[in-house]
């Protein structure tokens, strides 16, 4: 495993994402039962996204290769701190039929 820009390695990134999925989204599970619905939805989505990003890095390691998993983790480590410099979702923002 190679060192990442803002994490020790891909497992440190995954650990940070799992910690975030559990610790930084207070209105999930029973704790969110009485929360504002918008806050609860944001917490459920954020928690799920963080958990699934960690799992995706492991899936790539197991099913594609360690080098590719390291490359994905490197990009995620940088992107989570600095944002998506490459505007990688621009193709979705401009699909035919989308409102302008």
Secondary structure, DSSP 8 states (H G I E B T S, - for coil): ----SSSSSHHHHHHHHHHHHHHS-TTSGGGGTTS-HHHHHHHHHHHHHHHHHHHHHHHHHHHT-HHHHHHHHHHHHHHHHH--TT-TTHHHHT-TT---
